[in-house]
Amino acid sequence: MKSTKPFIGEASRPLAPERISEAVRLMYATAVLGMVIFAAVRIAVWGEIR
């Protein structure tokens, strides 16, 4: 049985193993940025990190 569901996103670049590495780097960068932002909010609210 063949699926007729469309793909999500645009196929501007073909799938390649390098894209997995790019996605992992993006996830780590987002996680670090989130920690920095939440630490800044915590310092602004409570004045220190314990």
C-alpha positions in Angstrom: 0.0 0.0 0.0 1.5 3.3 -1.1 1.1 6.4 1.0 -0.1 9.6 -0.6 0.7 11.9 2.3 2.7 15.0 1.3 6.1 15.7 2.9 6.5 18.5 5.4 8.7 21.4 4.2 10.4 22.2 1.0 12.9 20.0 -0.9 15.3 22.8 -1.5 18.3 20.5 -0.7 18.4 16.8 -1.1 18.7 14.6 2.0 22.3 13.9 3.0 24.2 12.7 6.1 25.7 16.1 6.5 22.2 17.5 7.3 22.0 15.3 10.3 25.2 16.9 11.7 23.7 20.4 11.0 20.5 19.5 12.8 22.5 18.2 15.8 24.6 21.4 16.0 21.4 23.5 15.7 19.8 21.6 18.6 22.8 22.0 20.8 23.1 25.7 20.0 19.4 26.1 20.8 19.8 24.3 24.1 22.7 26.4 25.2 20.9 29.6 24.2 17.9 28.5 26.2 20.0 27.9 29.3 21.6 31.3 29.0 18.3 33.0 28.6 16.7 31.2 31.5 19.8 31.8 33.7 19.5 35.5 32.9 15.8 35.5 33.8 16.5 33.7 37.1 19.3 36.2 37.9 17.0 39.1 37.1 14.2 37.7 39.3 16.0 36.2 42.2 19.3 38.1 42.0 21.6 35.1 42.2 22.1 31.5 41.1 22.4 29.0 44.0 
